Amino acid sequence: MVELIGVSPEGMGIEALLQQLGSHHQRRTLQRRLAVLVAHGRIQVQGEGRATRYHRIELVDSSDGSAVATWDSGVQPPTQAAAYVRTSPEGAEIRAYVSQPRHLRTPVSYRLEFLEQYHPNHTAYLPPNLREQLHALGRSPADQTPAGTFARDILNRLLIDLSWASSHLEGNTYSRLDTEKLIEFGQAAEGKDALETQMILNHKQAIEYLVLDPEHARVDADTLVALHAFLSDGLMADPSAVGRIRRRAVEIGGSVYLPIALPQRLEELFGIVVRMAAEIADPFEQAFFLMVQVPYLQPFEDVNKRVSRLAANIPFIRHNLCPLSFIDVPQQAYVDAMLGVYELNRVELLRDVFVWAYERSCQQYVAVKQTLVPPDIFRLRHRQALAEVIAAIVRADEPATEQAVRSRMPGVIPAADGDHFVTLVMAEFAALHPGNAVRFGLRPLELAAWQDAHGRLA
């Protein structure tokens, strides 16, 4: 085909290629093979629809003996490819197919066979040798400790990384630094849409839900619905759709896949998918199954992929493995991989993304575990109340005494935890200075004036 295309300086359309190749070639097969040639850099495509033309890319020897692509006169070379993950030959084939214009891809609906062909602990999306490699990568220093220990130890970083990276995959424009300021100090980035801010904060709440109470980190329908409630809060056109299986048909932008529409059937299949996932013994296979089958079913009106990404972390939390933060995952690679699942029922490209992303996450967390100070879980749970009490005492120009703290203790603090909360507030006052006052919404000069009057502690 490359030789045939190269004969025509003006390029060749698909109809001309079919005539040259003969009637035994099917149009759809030819389109797939052309897409693979485009992905491999052998040919270039220009135009759309009937004006589509394919041009051969000539390979010449460079001075160092390697092959370099050149383009025929009058044909502009394609722009440099964006960052992408390492791709297997099967993944490259999927990428080539989904990179075609939408009108060249075959419309498809939900195929029950894709789910029926999977038998937990008998068939697998991840081969045994790959699972062994992932276990070796993800094993943490906390592997002999109670479930959830490792995730709690790195919670501060995980909240920022996973909230930012998962939101970024949805097109959120917050930077990682902006995300850190929002999560640590409640400071929204200037010039950002309120929905972007909400998306980040929703991730934070959903992650805390899974990590702070290990009982929540379970693969069951209630947990996935709860994750949807956290992640979709304030983002749904219909507020009643938050934390509820969808009751209407949906479409997926940029895809020719049409998910199932019947609500009763959808709820039944959602239960089957979750029960199958719960039966899977290997944590990596379980995580990947959730990343494949939950978005493919589209059980919620929106936010399905976000639910699947956080649900994929449940087995890692339970087994004290390195969590999957999706840090630095190229958005286009993830989108292409999901299109491969939707339109072809093929998982190889998503598997490439999953493995690449997990390796990247392990680099972020396992190697630095020894340098991290375990977070105070009580402080994390009550840090908003902590900030409110400290700011109230400073702004009322009162000395920091235990009596002042108790008089302002919010009702959210259980009576049994009152002494612990007072101790925590007094410790924060002892370490407070104008440089870190921003954590509690205080301006440096505001705190400095209070300290001039009252000192650090009364």
C-alpha positions, 0 to 999 in steps of 0.5 A, spaced: 500 500 500 505 504 501 508 503 494 501 504 491 500 511 495 507 513 493 506 513 485 501 518 486 504 525 487 498 528 489 496 522 494 491 517 493 484 516 496 481 510 499 476 509 493 483 509 488 486 504 493 480 499 493 480 499 485 488 498 485 488 493 490 482 489 487 475 487 490 477 482 495 479 487 499 474 490 504 473 497 505 473 497 513 479 492 513 483 497 508 481 503 513 484 500 519 491 498 515 491 505 513 490 508 520 496 503 522 501 506 517 499 513 519 501 511 526 507 508 524 509 514 520 509 510 514 504 515 510 501 521 512 493 523 511 490 530 509 483 532 508 477 529 511 471 525 508 471 524 500 477 529 500 481 525 504 488 523 501 494 519 503 501 521 502 507 516 502 513 518 507 520 517 504 525 514 509 532 516 507 539 514 511 541 520 515 549 521 517 549 516 523 545 511 519 538 511 522 532 512 518 529 519 517 522 521 514 522 526 509 515 529 505 514 529 498 514 537 495 508 540 497 506 536 503 507 539 510 510 534 515 505 533 521 507 537 528 511 533 533 507 528 537 505 530 544 507 526 550 504 519 550 506 513 554 510 507 552 505 503 547 505 496 545 504 493 538 497 492 540 496 499 543 499 502 537 493 499 533 488 501 537 491 508 537 491 508 530 484 506 529 481 511 534 485 517 531 481 516 525 476 521 524 469 520 527 465 518 521 470 513 519 469 509 525 463 504 526 458 506 531 457 501 536 452 499 542 454 496 549 456 489 548 454 484 554 459 479 551 465 483 553 463 482 560 460 475 560 467 473 557 470 475 563 471 470 569 474 472 575 480 469 577 480 464 571 481 469 565 485 476 566 486 482 563 493 483 566 498 477 564 501 473 570 508 476 569 505 483 568 502 482 575 508 479 578 512 486 576 507 490 578 507 487 585 514 488 586 514 495 584 508 497 588 510 493 595 511 498 600 514 498 607 508 498 610 506 491 607 505 488 614 501 493 617 493 494 618 490 495 611 490 503 609 496 504 613 501 506 607 495 511 604 494 514 610 502 515 611 502 519 604 495 522 605 498 529 604 501 528 598 496 523 595 490 528 596 494 533 592 497 528 586 491 524 585 486 530 586 490 534 581 492 528 576 485 525 575 482 532 574 487 534 569 485 528 565 478 531 565 480 538 562 481 541 569 486 547 568 488 548 575 496 547 576 499 542 581 501 548 585 494 551 585 491 544 587 496 544 593 494 551 595 487 549 594 487 543 598 492 545 604 489 552 605 483 553 602 485 558 597 482 558 590 486 560 584 484 566 581 481 566 574 479 559 574 472 557 573 468 555 580 466 548 577 474 547 576 475 548 584 469 544 585 472 538 582 478 539 585 475 539 592 470 533 590 476 529 589 479 531 596 473 529 599 472 522 596 480 520 597 479 522 604 473 518 605 477 512 602 483 513 606 481 515 613 476 510 614 479 503 611 472 500 612 470 505 606 475 502 602 471 496 599 469 494 592 461 494 593 456 498 590 455 502 596 462 505 596 462 506 588 455 510 589 458 514 595 464 515 591 460 518 585 456 522 590 462 525 593 465 526 586 459 529 582 457 534 588 455 541 585 457 538 578 451 535 575 445 539 571 440 535 575 442 535 583 438 528 584 443 525 579 448 525 584 450 518 587 444 515 583 444 510 577 442 514 571 435 514 569 436 517 562 440 515 555 447 518 555 452 519 549 460 520 550 463 526 546 468 524 541 466 517 541 461 512 536 459 508 542 452 508 545 452 506 552 446 502 554 439 506 556 434 502 560 435 504 567 432 497 570 437 493 566 443 498 567 442 497 575 442 490 574 449 490 570 452 495 575 450 490 581 453 484 576 460 488 575 461 490 582 460 483 584 465 480 579 470 486 581 469 484 588 471 476 587 477 478 583 483 476 588 489 480 585 489 487 587 492 489 580 487 485 576 481 488 580 483 495 579 484 494 572 477 491 571 474 497 575 478 502 570 475 498 564 468 495 566 465 501 570 466 507 564 464 502 559 457 501 563 457 508 564 452 507 570 452 514 572 450 520 568 457 523 568 463 522 572 464 515 571 471 515 569 473 519 575 469 514 579 473 508 576 480 512 577 478 512 585 475 505 585 481 502 582 485 505 588 481 501 593 485 494 592 491 498 593 489 501 599 487 495 602 493 491 601 498 497 603 500 497 595 503 504 592 496 508 590 495 510 583 495 517 582 495 518 575 500 523 576 503 526 569 499 521 565 498 524 558 490 526 557 490 524 550 493 517 551 488 516 557 482 518 552 485 514 546 485 508 551 478 509 553 475 510 546 479 503 545 475 500 550 468 503 548 469 502 541 473 496 540 472 492 547 480 492 547 484 493 553 491 493 551 492 501 550 489 502 557 493 496 559 499 500 557 497 507 560 495 503 567 502 500 567 506 506 565 502 510 570 503 505 576 510 505 575 510 513 575 506 513 581 511 508 585 517 513 583 513 518 587 511 514 593 515 508 595 522 511 594 520 517 598 516 513 604 522 513 609 522 521 608 515 522 610 512 524 617 506 520 618 500 525 618 496 526 624 489 523 622 485 527 628 488 533 625 487 532 618 479 530 620 478 536 624 483 541 620 477 546 618 475 546 626 482 548 628 483 553 623 476 557 625 478 556 633 485 559 632 482 565 627 477 567 632 481 567 638 486 572 634 481 576 631 477 577 638 484 579 641 484 574 646 489 570 649 490 563 647 488 559 653 484 552 654 478 556 656 478 560 650 479 554 646 473 550 649 468 556 649 469 556 641 470 548 640 465 547 634 459 542 635 463 537 630 468 535 635 465 529 639 465 530 647 470 524 648 475 528 643 475 535 646 481 534 650 485 532 644 482 538 640 484 543 646 491 540 646 492 540 638 490 547 638 495 549 644 500 546 640 499 550 634 499 556 637 505 555 640 508 554 633 504 559 630 508 565 627 507 570 621 510 566 616 505 560 617 499 564 619 496 563 612 494 556 614 489 559 618 486 565 614 490 570 618 494 575 615 502 576 617 501 583 620 494 581 623 498 575 627 504 579 629 499 585 632 496 579 636 503 576 638 505 583 640 499 584 645 499 576 648 505 573 646 505 566 643 501 563 649 498 566 655 
